[in-house]
Amino acid sequence: MARTVLISGGNRGIGLAIARNFQKNGDRVVATFRSSPPPAEITGIKCDVTDETQVSQAVSEVESLHGPVEVLVANAGITLDKLILRMTDEEFGDVLQTNLTGTFRMARAASRAMAKHRWGRMIFLSSVVGFFGAPGQANYAASKAGLVGLARSLAWELGGRGVTVNVVAPGLISTDMTAGLAPERRDLLVGITPLGRMGTPDDVAHAVRFLASEEARFITGAVLPVSGGLAMGY
């Protein structure tokens, strides 16, 4: 049965792969974007997740187009890498505002209809960096670790309403973001990945769609690493 799926940051990379995966499955998909819209085959809504008004308007627009949001994938995120001795309050706060608080805003806006209809799926995109850290990424790691606490709290709050909330934690995935890694850093991460290679956005998309499925109805508050074994056990 087709569902209404909202994906924040669904215009490129992992988010776009997730959007295409759901659409291929027959779902009604809308992707938010901040600057560049998604390809024409994906319905896009401009939305800055750091703006509460824009988030509320985006969810309302989705409801007007396709009905209440039934699956929320919170994927929008940024990096502003810098060692802590050089990182400003603004650089730390901006990353948390987008990656963590932005996810909170999306979840709050979508949860009302999910709770009312007593069914829903939320999947937050974290990162293995949130578990083992990385030099120059104190802000990013903190934001991604925070998503786990947020998801597990919402799992308690919304479980009685038939809403599951889970986290997917990708490892080293081949995207525009990881293309900017220094070769020696990329080689190091591949070297500590048991499968010995980078993943693809589709690897992540398949895991996200599983958690949104009826087959995953008894899974909530879970963290699913899609990392080739990188950081397993955290």
Secondary structure, 3 states (H helix, E strand, C coil): CCCEEEEECCCCHHHHHHHHHHHHCCCEEEEEECCCCCCCCCEEEECCCCCHHHHHHHHHHHHHHHCCCCEEEECCCCCCCCCCCCCCHHHHHHHHHHHHHHHHHHHHHHHHHHHHHCCEEEEEECCCHHHHCCCCCHHHHHHHHHHHHHHHHHHHHHHHHCEEEEEEEECCECCHHHHCCCHHHHHHHHHCCCCCCCECHHHHHHHHHHHCCHHHCCCCCCEEEECCCCCCCC
